[in-house]
Amino acid sequence: MANPPTPTTAERNAALGRLARNETVGLTNRRQLESYDFVEDLAVKRLVTQKLCTAATADLVYGGILKLLEDARLTISLKAPNWFYHENTSKTYGNFWERGVSGASSDAKKRDAAENSMFGYSNPVTDADPKVKAAQNRLLTFGTSPSATFEPAMRPRYAAVDFAYCINGGLSKYGKSFLVLKDHMKHNSTFTHCDSFEVDMDLMGRKDEYFGTKLNLQDVACSFFQLGFIVLFCHPAVLKKLHAYATGEAKKGSETNLLGGMIYIEAQMHADIQFSRDVAELNISGQDCAAGPVSHPKSKSFFGKKTVWDNDDIARVKKNAKKFAARNGLIYNDVP
């Protein structure tokens, strides 16, 4: 039997980068583990201070909220006309860096800063445990941008934690159509109580609630097994919604969006997303299709020279979306 071909350096680094990526969740979990009992105590007390329950029922309500978060679906919002005006033959959902966005753009700098703050890709390696130190070195090697060894796949993909099962998904400001991911994606994810771009500003604005303590992204990001961090740090309006759905005051699927589709709980997924393997549903919004795609900012046209969006275009988008769903074995749903 012939020996398998020797991988190129690029192929080897890509594989090592994907393996190192899996350690991001473990390192996050390890970092937060020591304080988690204290976090849970504060989260339970917060339910009382926010007047959502009494001290006698706080533990029960807290448990219900954790169960609600664990059972939430992860959704990725999309603009259906932009995805499906042409037949979409993509097999994977890439992250910001894999799509080839220039690191010189201001948005790339902002994203890099947020991801570094959460996961410490470029932080100095200081842990005394040799196994942890080795894992941190791998993050430094493959997760630091710019560098010769940077692997774009190291960085996360993003989704909303849709505990309310909203009609237009967990984050409709980015599109009323959405993908629903399979549950196994939750376990290779980390979570923040709001958009990771906005965490630092949110915590600064509400620091009095946390005894004036200056907190940052790395302080509040957590694993699937530490969702008490979400209960402790989420915006009071989100906490009220969590309480309402956990206690049965609100019914899943009863709202078009949560709080206007602007505030959400974020999941950072440290894994590849293959449509046929990792996605369960494709939900296409009639409003999304009727509104048409986001036009080109200079030409004001949609695709090519087209400037008028009509019923034939809507039918074309839905036809291509259904073909995409069938090709990847997804459940297809029409939603308002």
Salt bridges, closest charged atoms under 4 A:
GLU23 OE2 - ARG138 NH2 2.60
ASP71 OD2 - LYS67 NZ 2.48
GLU87 OE1 - LYS323 NZ 3.20
GLU87 OE2 - ARG327 NH2 2.69
GLU98 OE2 - ARG18 NH2 3.87
GLU98 OE1 - ARG157 NH2 2.33
ASP112 OD1 - ARG155 NH2 2.71
GLU115 OE1 - ARG155 NH1 2.65
ASP127 OD2 - ARG30 NH1 2.99
ASP162 OD2 - ARG73 NE 2.81
ASP183 OD1 - LYS186 NZ 3.47
ASP202 OD2 - HIS193 NE2 2.79
ASP202 OD2 - ARG206 NH2 2.75
GLU209 OE2 - ARG46 NE 2.52
GLU209 OE1 - ARG206 NH1 3.17
GLU249 OE2 - HIS243 ND1 3.97
GLU255 OE1 - LYS241 NZ 2.95
ASP272 OD2 - ARG18 NE 2.79
ASP272 OD1 - ARG21 NH1 2.97
ASP272 OD1 - ARG157 NH2 3.52
ASP278 OD1 - HIS184 NE2 2.78
ASP278 OD2 - ARG277 NH2 2.88
ASP313 OD2 - LYS306 NZ 3.09
ASP334 OD1 - LYS318 NZ 3.71
